[in-house]
């Protein structure tokens, strides 16, 4: 009993995400009717299909099966020649099996993703950011980095100026920003810029960023100086009106006491003079203000499915939302939606505040000059939908603002 097998093509070429095939011819060299099972071995077994996977042959008969190679477009399947083997196993005689070998050449593809962390940097003399470069292709990435701003108001220092990343790996570079002109006081200035990732045979990949330039003197300096001058003036007025008069009164009393004693001794026939005493003053102050509240919403733990602003006593409160910080630490793929849930009895329904693609960020900040109103009874909910059914989604958001 036994079989012979021959691959019609010993070498095949396929692109990731595409398909190619070859045929294997099996002959029953035994003396009885036999059934043969065909199986692909090696690194290509996970994305190879044999059709049909079993052949029933009479003695001396032969048949052909097709082997289809369909490698997915992922970085784990690298661009190289991958050997494979097809094992033909006899049902009648398990020892009478054979293996036919071949090679499938997987083509190369490039998929590069880059982002600046943080996307918006602050500083008066300089600012810093970090460029994260992910190689999602199946070949080694060699990239050269440059930067430019449209108004030529910034100087750039990138270290290192070039990056190398293996398939499926990430690498980082530091970006230092220095404004060419500085100012002491005044409103902040927003300076946009781009970092370019240059790869051989590919158009440059541009990553947007911005620097918020602040004055050399902090904004609180002038109010603090005005407050210090006002306090000095108040102390001077108190000195001239109250403390100086109190010192003068104490000095007069100290001189008048021995004079009165001498007059009393000279006039022994007269009655002793009586003395008088004075009182004091009281003062008080009160103040108040709004409170700051911050809360992390993490849909993966189930502990914070929705966030409702509350006062210290637990009653609902109105929130002026000013800051949102989104986190995607593991670079998940899918859709992230921040929803404002309507209060009970509100017929207007839920409102979507933001809808983001997880592929576009790992850390993302939003700061609002005009705050978003979250009325009493309304809640904030973070909803995460993975790109693949059953995929991971561990993004979260930190919300903060002022309770009214």
C-alpha positions, 0 to 999 in steps of 0.5 A: 500500500502507498501513494505518490504525490507531486506538486505542480509548482514548487514555488508560488508568490502571493501578496498579503491580503491576496491569494495564490494557489498550486496543485498537488497530484496524488496517485494510489500506488497500492493494491486496494481502494484507499482514502488519502488525507492532505494537510499543509505543514509549516508556517504557512499552515495557518493561511493555507487551504487544501481543496479537497482535503481528502481523496478516495482513489482506486488502485493505480488511480490519481487525482488532483487537489488545489492548495490556496494560500491567503496570507492576511495583511498583518505585520506578523507575516513578514515579507520573505520566502516561507517553506511549506510541506504537504503531507499525504496520509493513507487511511489503510496504512498510516505508515504509508504517508509521504511529504511533498515540499515547496516554497511560497514567497510573501510580498512586502507592504508598508503601513506606517502610523505616526503621532505626536505626544502631546499634540499641543505643547506649551512653553515660553522659551521652548517646548518638547514633544515625542514622535511615536512611529508604528511600523504596521507593515511586514518589512523593516522601516527606515525613516528620516524625520524633518519638521517645518512650520508655515510661518517660519516662527519655530526652530526644530531639533529632532533626536534622533533624526532617523528611525528604524523599526522592525515589523510590528514594532514602535520607535520614538524620537524627541522633538524640541521646539524653540520660538524665534521671537519671544515676548514678556507679556500678552496673550498666548500665541498658537504656532502650528507645525508639521513633522514629516516622516520620509521613507524610500519610495513613499510620499512623506507622512505628515503629522500635525502639532502645535506649540502654545507660546506663553510670555516670559513673565507669568500671567499671575505676576501683574495681579500679584503686584497689584495685590501687593501694592494694595496690601502695602497701602492698607498697612500704611493706612492702619499705621497712620490711623490706628497703631500710631495713635495707640502708641501715642496714647500709651506714651502719654499714659506712661508720663501722666502716671508719676505726675498724678502720684506727686500731686496726690502726695502734696494734697494729702487732705484731698481725696485720691483721683480716680482713673478710667479705662478703654475697650477694643474692637472686633473684625470678621470675614467670609468667602466662598467659590465653586469647586473643581471636580474630576472623574475617570470613565473606564467602560472596560472595568464596569465600575464607571459605566456612566458619570453623573456630577454630584455635590458633596452631599450626593445631590445632582449638580450642574457641571461646566465641562472644560477638559477631556483627556482620552487614553488609548494605551494599547493602540486599539482599533474601533470607535470611541463615543462620548455621549451625554445621557438625558436627565429623567423626564427630558424628551430631547434624548441623548446627545453625542459630544465626541466620536473618535477613531481609536486608530488616530491616537493614544493620548488626546486632550481637549480643552474648551474655552467655552465649557460644555454644560452638563445639567442636573440629572444628566450623565456622561457615558463612554461607549467603545466599539472594537473594529473586530467583533470580540476585539480588545477595547480598553480606552478611557477618558478623564473629565474635569470641570467646575461644579456650579 
